[in-house]
Amino acid sequence: MADQPAPFEDRLRLVELLDRVLDKGVVLRGDVTISVAGIDLLYLELNLLLSSVETLRERGAWPDGA
């Protein structure tokens, strides 16, 4: 069965979701630990901020000169 393109309504919903995320902003946090035989070898703490520059400037989180 051939892959068919997503219906227009589904693509519109994705655009709306992306618009809301960029308008409000999203913070994703996570931790990754790699261990062997119960000994931690590597630990990563991940923090990701996804937002539009306009939203960050409105909230004072983006320097005006940048």
Secondary structure as GFF3:
##gff-version 3
##sequence-region A 1 66
A	DSSP	alpha_helix	8	24	.	.	.	ID=ss1
A	DSSP	beta_strand	26	36	.	.	.	ID=ss2
A	DSSP	beta_strand	39	50	.	.	.	ID=ss3
A	DSSP	alpha_helix	53	58	.	.	.	ID=ss4
###
